[in-house]
Amino acid sequence: MSDTAQYLLLLVISVGLTFLVARLLVRAGEPFLQEVFQDEKVSRSVNMLLSVLFILVTLGVLAIISVIDIDTGDALQTLVVKLGIVFVILGVAYGISLLVLIRVRERRRADQISEQVSERLADRGVPPAGGGMTIKTAPPIPPMTPPAPANPAPTVTPTAAFRPG
């Protein structure tokens, strides 16, 4: 197999796998994003944006790696090694993407729980933490003045007996 044929085969397989994994990411990310945004149009839009980002970053890294010369002595083994690198890159990119989706969902859940607790406390007549004070309603903090020294240094004034001359 010539170097050009091997290079083209690697690119075709890499691009195909990238789009396949991106499609899987879209399917796996959709429930997460629908839970977070609670709006189908917004979740689909964000999902497509994340998918495009995944594809562009992955293809960029794969393009850079595809020109690295790995010589194992056998064309087939070299192709297998490069495909192995492609799989590792796709796996890492997929994992990072899922971790981002999970983190977004967890942050949204924490916000929802906080809102529910605040509503329940308000229903019971309990003021919010800080006495209902927010950054916008809090009084301004006065500027800091440096503290006075604990023991001021004594001042020495010359007396007539110690004057020169």
C-alpha positions as CSV (number, residue, x, y, z in Angstrom):
1,M,0.0,0.0,0.0
2,S,1.5,3.4,-1.0
3,D,1.9,6.2,1.5
4,T,-0.8,8.2,-0.3
5,A,-3.3,5.4,-0.3
6,Q,-2.6,4.8,3.4
7,Y,-3.0,8.5,4.2
8,L,-6.3,8.7,2.3
9,L,-7.6,5.6,3.9
10,L,-6.7,6.9,7.4
11,L,-8.5,10.2,6.6
12,V,-11.6,8.6,5.3
13,I,-11.9,6.3,8.3
14,S,-11.1,9.1,10.8
15,V,-13.6,11.5,9.3
16,G,-16.3,8.8,9.2
17,L,-15.6,7.8,12.8
18,T,-15.7,11.4,13.9
19,F,-19.1,12.0,12.4
20,L,-20.4,8.7,13.8
21,V,-19.2,9.6,17.3
22,A,-20.6,13.1,16.9
23,R,-24.0,11.6,16.1
24,L,-23.8,9.4,19.2
25,L,-22.9,12.5,21.2
26,V,-26.0,14.3,19.9
27,R,-28.2,11.4,20.9
28,A,-26.7,11.0,24.3
29,G,-26.6,14.8,25.0
30,E,-30.2,15.5,24.0
31,P,-31.8,14.2,27.2
32,F,-29.3,16.1,29.3
33,L,-29.8,19.4,27.5
34,Q,-33.6,19.0,27.5
35,E,-33.5,18.6,31.2
36,V,-31.3,21.6,31.6
37,F,-33.0,24.1,29.3
38,Q,-36.6,22.7,29.4
39,D,-37.1,24.0,25.9
40,E,-36.8,21.7,22.9
41,K,-35.7,24.4,20.5
42,V,-33.0,25.7,22.8
43,S,-31.7,22.2,23.7
44,R,-31.5,21.2,20.1
45,S,-29.7,24.4,19.1
46,V,-27.1,24.0,21.9
47,N,-26.8,20.3,21.1
48,M,-25.9,21.1,17.4
49,L,-23.5,23.8,18.5
50,L,-21.7,21.3,20.8
51,S,-21.7,18.7,18.0
52,V,-20.1,21.1,15.6
53,L,-17.5,22.1,18.2
54,F,-16.7,18.4,18.8
55,I,-16.3,17.8,15.1
56,L,-14.1,20.8,14.4
57,V,-11.8,20.2,17.3
58,T,-11.5,16.5,16.7
59,L,-10.9,16.8,13.0
60,G,-8.3,19.5,13.7
61,V,-6.4,17.3,16.1
62,L,-6.7,14.3,13.7
63,A,-5.4,16.4,10.8
64,I,-2.4,17.4,12.8
65,I,-1.8,13.8,13.9
66,S,-2.3,12.4,10.4
67,V,0.9,14.0,9.2
68,I,3.1,12.6,12.0
69,D,5.4,9.9,10.6
70,I,5.0,6.7,12.4
71,D,7.1,3.9,10.9
72,T,6.6,0.4,12.2
73,G,8.2,-1.2,9.2
74,D,4.9,-2.6,7.8
75,A,2.3,-0.4,6.1
76,L,-0.6,-2.3,7.7
77,Q,0.8,-2.0,11.2
78,T,1.5,1.7,10.7
79,L,-2.2,2.2,9.7
80,V,-3.4,0.2,12.7
81,V,-1.2,2.3,15.1
82,K,-2.6,5.6,13.5
83,L,-6.1,4.3,13.8
84,G,-5.5,3.4,17.4
85,I,-4.5,7.1,18.0
86,V,-7.7,8.1,16.2
87,F,-9.7,6.0,18.6
88,V,-8.0,7.3,21.6
89,I,-8.5,10.9,20.5
90,L,-12.2,10.3,19.7
91,G,-12.7,8.6,23.1
92,V,-11.1,11.4,25.0
93,A,-13.1,14.1,23.1
94,Y,-16.3,12.1,23.6
95,G,-15.6,11.7,27.3
96,I,-14.8,15.4,27.8
97,S,-18.0,16.3,25.9
98,L,-20.1,14.1,28.2
99,L,-18.4,15.5,31.3
100,V,-19.3,19.0,30.2
101,L,-23.0,17.9,29.7
102,I,-23.1,16.2,33.1
103,R,-21.6,19.3,34.7
104,V,-24.2,21.6,33.1
105,R,-27.0,19.3,34.2
106,E,-25.7,19.2,37.8
107,R,-25.3,23.0,38.0
108,R,-28.9,23.4,36.7
109,R,-30.2,20.8,39.3
110,A,-28.3,22.7,42.1
111,D,-29.9,25.9,41.0
112,Q,-33.4,24.3,40.9
113,I,-32.9,22.9,44.4
114,S,-31.7,26.2,45.7
115,E,-34.8,27.9,44.2
116,Q,-37.1,25.3,45.7
117,V,-35.6,25.7,49.2
118,S,-35.9,29.5,49.0
119,E,-39.5,29.2,48.0
120,R,-40.3,26.8,50.9
121,L,-38.6,28.9,53.4
122,A,-40.4,32.0,52.1
123,D,-43.7,30.1,52.4
124,R,-42.9,29.4,56.1
125,G,-42.0,33.0,56.7
126,V,-38.3,32.4,57.2
127,P,-36.2,35.2,55.8
128,P,-33.5,34.2,53.3
129,A,-29.9,33.9,54.4
130,G,-28.4,37.3,55.1
131,G,-31.7,38.8,56.2
132,G,-32.9,39.2,52.7
133,M,-29.9,41.3,51.8
134,T,-28.4,40.9,48.4
135,I,-25.3,42.5,46.9
136,K,-27.6,45.1,45.3
137,T,-29.4,46.0,48.6
138,A,-26.5,45.8,51.0
139,P,-25.1,49.0,52.4
140,P,-21.7,50.1,50.9
141,I,-18.6,49.0,52.8
142,P,-16.7,51.9,54.1
143,P,-13.1,52.3,52.9
144,M,-10.5,50.8,55.1
145,T,-8.1,53.1,57.0
146,P,-4.8,51.9,58.1
147,P,-4.6,51.1,61.8
148,A,-2.7,53.4,64.1
149,P,0.7,52.1,65.3
150,A,0.5,50.4,68.7
151,N,3.6,52.2,70.2
152,P,4.4,55.3,68.4
153,A,8.2,56.1,68.2
154,P,9.2,58.8,70.7
155,T,10.2,62.0,69.1
156,V,13.6,63.4,70.1
157,T,14.2,67.1,70.2
158,P,17.7,68.4,70.7
159,T,18.3,70.3,74.0
160,A,20.7,73.2,74.6
161,A,23.2,70.9,76.4
162,F,23.6,68.7,73.4
163,R,23.8,71.3,70.7
164,P,27.0,71.4,68.8
165,G,29.0,74.4,68.6
